[in-house]
């Protein structure tokens, strides 16, 4: 039996639509700590490129997206070598890794 995970979609100018599980939104993205990333510049290119919009909020979502792709391919390519890891362990590792990808900028100094 397959379970359906409810998700929310974020529109990213680089990656297109990024699908994030609702519980990640509720317990991580919707927090004050994560939302402050909307106001912190990722790069200082705006002076050179006025339309460039790179803040740590969208960067963190992009890191989450790329991390989910990387984990999928890592798991797919290593299942034959790591036969002792069952699906529950893979899911736990993926969950932990994706939280780290999403939250990696929250520990930075604000400015």
Phi, psi and omega in degrees: 000131181262134178260142180264128178261124179288134183230167170239149182252135174244135178271121181244135182293338181263312188261359183080222180272130179249122181266124182235133178302143180306320182293330174294320179295312184295315188262348182236299186293322182282002180279157178299322182300317181282320183296333178295341179295341178296337185253008181246121180293136175279318178231165179251042182271355185298330178294323179277323182232090187304333180271357179290128182230097183231093175249164187293339177297306181290327176300317180293322176295320177295322177295320175300313181299310179295325177296322178293322176294315180298316181295318179304312182288325176299312180297314181300318184278346184243000181300324180291325179280328184249060185294336183281356178268114179276174185297325178298319177293317178302316180298320179295315178297317180297314179303312180296315180297317181291326175295318178297319178298313183293320189263006189298333181269352183291341181271351179292154173298146187294336182225000000 
